[in-house]
Amino acid sequence: MCSTGHKAVENVMAAALRAADQQGLEVAAAKRPRGGRKDPDAPWEQPSSQKVLANWRAKRAAQGQPVLIGGTAWGLSGADTIADPLDVLIIDEAGQFALADTLAVSASAHNLVLLGDPQQLPQVVQGVHTEGADASALQHLMGADAIIDPALGYFLDQTRRMHPHVCAPVSDLSYQGRLQAHPSTAHRTLGTPTAPSDLTPGVYTLPVHHTGRTTHSPEEVEAVVAAARHLVTERVTTDPDQGPRPLTGHDILVVAPYNLQVRTLRQALAHAQHDTPALEGVRVGTVDKFQGQEAAAVLCSMTTSDAAETSRGPSFVLDRNRLNVALSRAQVLALVVHSPDLLTTAPRTIDELRLLAAFTGLVGAARPWPQQ
């Protein structure tokens, strides 16, 4: 098991061990600890070096016991691992995994499985690379296709995170309408049978008029804070076995494209806690920070008045992948706060026209946020 970072590797390993336990299977697992500091709660062995890990694996193999090994590209491209290749190596977050790293770890296994989503954020690129080297492993495999060719792999067409009414717009935005919500997600809702909410699960839009804003919009900050205040008066059901519970700040994730807007939102929400203590715990950041996370509600501030007026242009503000990541964090509800002028941004290229059309379609299909 390999990925871009230790946390991703450990999340998948923990899930795999839980699944094995549910099936009554006994699997030995090992992973070197992050920074050499062992985690006393880790459900796997934590060898101190690659050599110790190799010896541990050889001993289990001699006993005919299946093993699960985790590590980053650094650990799984070492000589000790390559000397006795694994049967299968799974690369998680392969949409962010660099091609060079993929080639390096591929020598450590007879079979390679790329698991990821190229419709979310691409790999983080630093420095100058030759053409094509900045594409991830999955991007090299899929090219410009939104859905993988059946001859090359499998499209996992179910999500267990998003309510069906959140999933549908995201599916239309990035997955040709082929992504479906698992039936279990339909039980997620707001309100209670005796006290129904004026909000139902889904994607909402809140137009906020402003002009000349590029990387900071105080008008949208005010709107986001008001929406968050409203949400923490609700009761939410994310787990049907537990039933309705108060929706708190820990259930809200706020996303903005620019660090200046993020800082202002964070300050405004911290100040709002003085008279609305339930707002404590709201997470605020750029979308890059939240890939892999989830929340009951996601509030997305688009910030910019007109995407053509920004230094990075429409291709950044209206980026389909960034919108996909932001909205698909939501289990129950997502809100897009935006300037109406974003919809009339003048595209300069065919690609920008496609992005504008996708955003216009998303906003057009969303529900209006109720007037408070």
Secondary structure, DSSP 4 states (H G I P E B T S, - for coil): -EESSHHHHHHHHHHHHHHHHHTT---EEEEPPGGG---TT-SSB--SSHHHHHHHHHHHHHTT--EEEEEEHHHHTSHHHHTS-EEEEEEETTTSSBHHHHHHHHTTEEEEEEE--TTS------S---TTTTSBHHHHHHTT-SS--TTT-----EESSS-HHHHHHHHHHHSTT--EE-GGGGG-EEB-SSSB-S--SEEEEEE---SS-SS--HHHHHHHHHHHHHHTTSEEES-TTT--EE--GGGEEEE-SSHHHHHHHHHHHHHHTTT-GGGTT-EEE-HHHHTT--EEEEEEE---S-GGGSSS-HHHHT-HHHHHHHHTTEEEEEEEEE-GGGGG----SHHHHHHHHHHHHHHHHSEEPPP-
